[in-house]
């Protein structure tokens, strides 16, 4: 089984991009069969302002892929004053996938490993100053942190999207602390040369 999709992932320009939402869509369908617009609305409610990065097309493309994978099926439901709606429901394989996803306690692999290798390679090849790279990344994270904090403050206290935004803020703060440790290390390495 592939690893569960990532939740909000930081984009370079300070916005948030939602990783693949297949497991979330499957879990939403575990409760009841729904059409795409209902699923999109439920995702928007759960994600708050982070849902802006998720477009309608992404939801429908993901639903199509899940159907092709045999994890859900669809049927057309007629409406009197509108075109027929496509309603999606889980297959037994989809229900099994949801159960596995809910039991999975692994987090996505953190980006620090890739960033660390970038710093090591830049230093080893003399391509760039690792401290400068860490500082640029730090500035980007500070922009994202400010955006996430403003979004969190705008959410009603106790909302599910406020909880998600708190997690984003805490993750960005931890990443910033790690970048400061990277800068200290590479500054120390420069001084020892």
Secondary structure, DSSP 8 states (H G I E B T S, - for coil): --------EE-TTS-EE----HHHHHHHHHHS-EEHHHHHHHHHHHHGGGGGG--HHHHHHHHHHHHHTTSEEEEEE--SSS--EEEEEE-HHHHHHHHHHHH-------THHHHHHHHHHHHHHTSS-HHHHHHHHHHHHHHHHHHHHHHHHHS-TT-HHHHHHHHHHHHHHHHHHHHHHHHHHHHHHHHH-
